[in-house]
Amino acid sequence: MEEARHHPIIIAAPENTQSSAEGTSRSTEPARAVRRQNGVPGETGHPSHSLLDQLRQNLALLSPAERQIGEYVLEYPRQVLRLPTDQLAKEIGVSQGTLSNFSQALGYGGFKAFRLDLAAEVNSPLHLNHAAIARGDTLQDIANKAISANIDALLTTLRSLDSASIERAIDVIQQARRIDLYAIGISASVALDAYNRFLGLGLGVNWLPDIANQIASAALLTSQDVALAFSYAGETRATVKALSLAHQQGATTIAITGNPHSPLARYADIKLVATPREPTVFRRNLRISARISMLGLVDIIYLSLFNSLDDAALEKVESMLQLYTRLDGQQADSDDGSGR
């Protein structure tokens, strides 16, 4: 009864399990069972949840002895892999039978099968940590969770990408007489990146950090122009005001946002949606992964524009790059001279 009560806690039991063959079927299936429960298999490039994350999240549901093992696994995963089973049980202060019960509580046929999955995870060059950053996390925990959230944000944005909207945005940007960029706060860093990218392609792009100037610039647009606004929540009043004014002037308006039903999106002819998962719970408005998602969309647009350049345009871009290189060299010479 104890095993039956515990085994579904973290990993769903395989569909074709009979009581007489339960151990055999589970011992060959645990890795696949984990991936079935937690999403698309890792080999497709989509994230799957970590065995250690699942254990951490469900630790309180285990029996006291099993929880003791789980806490040891979380703190010393490599030690669990290194020690023989009898020594490990002695080190934790439990019996070998309890190690087996612990494994079955997680849906495995035995401790050996559990260790195989643990070894695959611990020795893997990368796994995404889907847990939120919490107070008391170590630097390594924060680094793992932050980078995992950014990777997950890019993959999620990619999976939900509206190719038709992206293609339309690229087309109007290519044809535009002038491109205005609107953003404030954290989103302004994304607008600045877009400005540098588009300027490097020789496009007529305009980025004014002062929001009053952005609104004034919007009032000067025409139907030949494009206005591109950045706001994850899509509720920043100044950015909404600038885009709405550009819309009134007849410019083609584009919004890069996380909310396609926001006030900003209401004035957008083209909506490009970023879908991040923020790595924090105590301050959800930090917009860490939102910025990464929006930058990902900018990179898609930029590289598509670059890929469509003809030979003459490529030569122009190359000339600009050479100019930057010469300016860098002159600046370096000047710095060396001032230091002597």
Beta strands, then each sheet from edge to edge (+ up, - down):
strand 1: 179-182
strand 2: 205-207
strand 3: 226-230
strand 4: 252-257
strand 5: 270-273
sheet 1: 2+ 1+ 3+ 4+ 5+
end
